[in-house]
Amino acid sequence: MDPKNSFVFRKLLPIYNCIFLFTYMATQTVSDDPKSHSCEPKNCGAGPNISYPFWLSQEQKPFCGYLNFMLNCSEKRPVLTISNDVFIIEDIFYANNSMRVVNAAVYEETCPPPLHNINLDRTPFTISPGYTNLSFFYNCTSKPKDNYSLYDLSCATNSTHYSFDGFHLEEIEMRNNYS
């Protein structure tokens, strides 16, 4: 080995050792952090993996997500409770900050009773503007004359009363007082 290169190598060796040691210790410190282990994505047994900004109350610590984004597990599915209504989380799309939820009553009954409007004002959630309104009408004495795109709800209809649903029915509601 050339004596000049040997001298440079011996001078740089402590710097290389410091860089290696610092890098090694930094990775060990991060991997041993108890917060990183307790905040790893979890699921309820079925459904999507839950990770930041959400957190599972039975599985993760509150510091793993936002306080208002706490989820629970029910029958191996993640659920979100808003205003005493329970919603099963079908999927979470972390890339575009959205999720698909289903009211738990739909899962539990073939023909759930009429529900009420849901207000998201005091929650961190909003309904995407690209979605349309789906209106349900229960126990009506008649059906609208101009049938639009209505779908009968056979489980809630009998010989004297009708139940149906449809999209964009605000006009029907205003004209015929079906609400």
RAGI-V826501 format. One line per field, one symbol per residue. phi: phi as a letter, one per 20 degrees, with the letter a starting at -180 (. if undefined). burial: 1 if it has 9 or more other ideal C-beta (glycine too) atoms within 8 Angstrom, else 0. Layout:
phi=???
burial=???
This chain:
phi=.fgffffffffegffffffffffffffffffeffffffdfgcceobnffdbgeebefedcegffafgfdfdcdblmcfccdclmddceefbcdffdlcbdccfffffecfcffgedfdddgecedcegffedfdddcdmeebdgfefkdecfdffdccfdcdcbbaelegffgffdlef
burial=00000100000000000000000000000000001101100111001101100111000100011000111111001111010011111101100000001111100000000010000100000000000000111001000100010100100010000111110010011000010
